[in-house]
Amino acid sequence: MPDFSMRDVALPVAAAATIAAGVAAALAASKDRRVQSAGDCQVGVVGLGVMGSQLLLNLAEKLEATVAGVDMDVAKVSAAAESAKAQPGQLSVRTFSKVREFVDALQRPRVV
């Protein structure tokens, strides 16, 4: 049996819920704006931890398109950007710590 407490699970779940609420609010707000900028990212990844950062890199490589990623933790955002730069080839990845900027970077219809 793994040795972890509910606190170990509750903190990441709370952070994910906060990001999800921010994405939902940003999407709703963007529908109300008269001037809407079209982003250049085909797909967005929410959460740039171990799994999310690898998903971001894999999508950028396989789609051969610009992919956006967002995380509230600035260190994870920086680490994901550095990982993309370290990959062979030209991966087109944009990382954000602010949900509003992340949502604005996505093409319509938005894929998150």
C-alpha positions as CSV (number, residue, x, y, z in Angstrom):
1,M,0.0,0.0,0.0
2,P,1.4,3.4,-0.9
3,D,2.5,5.6,2.0
4,F,0.7,8.9,1.5
5,S,-1.9,10.9,3.3
6,M,-5.1,12.6,2.1
7,R,-3.2,15.9,2.3
8,D,-0.9,14.7,-0.4
9,V,-3.9,14.1,-2.7
10,A,-6.0,17.1,-1.6
11,L,-3.4,19.8,-2.5
12,P,-3.0,18.8,-6.2
13,V,-6.7,18.3,-6.5
14,A,-7.4,21.8,-5.1
15,A,-4.8,23.3,-7.5
16,A,-6.4,21.5,-10.5
17,A,-9.8,22.7,-9.4
18,T,-8.5,26.3,-9.2
19,I,-7.0,26.1,-12.7
20,A,-10.1,24.5,-14.1
21,A,-12.3,27.3,-12.6
22,G,-9.9,29.9,-14.1
23,V,-10.0,28.3,-17.5
24,A,-13.9,28.2,-17.4
25,A,-14.1,31.8,-16.3
26,A,-11.6,32.9,-19.0
27,L,-13.5,31.0,-21.7
28,A,-16.8,32.6,-20.6
29,A,-15.2,36.1,-20.5
30,S,-13.7,35.7,-24.0
31,K,-17.2,35.0,-25.4
32,D,-18.4,38.3,-24.2
33,R,-15.5,40.4,-25.6
34,R,-16.3,42.3,-28.9
35,V,-12.7,42.2,-30.2
36,Q,-11.4,38.6,-30.1
37,S,-7.8,37.8,-30.9
38,A,-7.2,34.5,-32.7
39,G,-4.4,32.6,-31.0
40,D,-1.8,30.5,-32.8
41,C,-1.9,27.4,-30.6
42,Q,-3.9,24.3,-31.7
43,V,-4.1,22.6,-28.4
44,G,-3.7,23.6,-24.8
45,V,-2.5,21.5,-21.8
46,V,-3.6,22.4,-18.3
47,G,-1.0,21.4,-15.7
48,L,2.7,21.2,-16.5
49,G,3.8,18.7,-13.8
50,V,5.5,15.4,-14.8
51,M,2.7,14.1,-16.9
52,G,1.4,17.4,-18.4
53,S,4.9,18.7,-19.5
54,Q,5.5,15.4,-21.3
55,L,2.1,15.5,-22.9
56,L,2.8,19.1,-24.0
57,L,6.1,18.0,-25.7
58,N,4.5,14.9,-27.3
59,L,1.6,16.9,-28.8
60,A,4.0,19.6,-30.2
61,E,6.1,16.8,-31.8
62,K,3.3,14.7,-33.2
63,L,1.0,17.5,-34.3
64,E,3.9,19.6,-35.7
65,A,2.0,22.6,-34.4
66,T,2.2,25.2,-31.7
67,V,0.9,23.9,-28.4
68,A,0.2,25.9,-25.2
69,G,0.6,24.9,-21.6
70,V,-0.5,26.6,-18.4
71,D,0.4,26.0,-14.7
72,M,0.1,28.2,-11.7
73,D,3.6,27.2,-10.5
74,V,6.0,29.4,-12.4
75,A,8.9,26.9,-11.8
76,K,6.9,24.3,-13.7
77,V,6.2,26.7,-16.5
78,S,9.9,27.5,-16.8
79,A,10.9,23.9,-16.6
80,A,8.4,23.0,-19.4
81,A,9.8,25.8,-21.6
82,E,13.4,24.7,-21.0
83,S,12.5,21.0,-21.8
84,A,11.0,22.1,-25.1
85,K,14.2,24.0,-26.0
86,A,16.3,21.0,-25.1
87,Q,14.5,18.7,-27.5
88,P,16.0,17.9,-30.9
89,G,14.1,19.6,-33.7
90,Q,11.9,22.7,-33.6
91,L,9.1,22.1,-31.1
92,S,6.7,25.0,-31.0
93,V,5.6,25.4,-27.4
94,R,4.2,28.4,-25.5
95,T,3.9,28.3,-21.7
96,F,1.9,30.5,-19.4
97,S,1.3,31.0,-15.7
98,K,-1.8,33.2,-16.3
99,V,-5.0,31.5,-17.5
100,R,-6.2,34.5,-19.4
101,E,-3.1,34.6,-21.6
102,F,-3.3,30.8,-22.1
103,V,-6.9,31.0,-23.3
104,D,-6.1,33.9,-25.6
105,A,-3.3,31.9,-27.2
106,L,-5.6,29.1,-28.3
107,Q,-7.1,28.9,-31.8
108,R,-10.9,28.6,-32.1
109,P,-12.5,26.3,-31.5
110,R,-10.4,25.8,-28.4
111,V,-9.1,22.4,-27.5
112,V,-8.0,22.0,-23.9
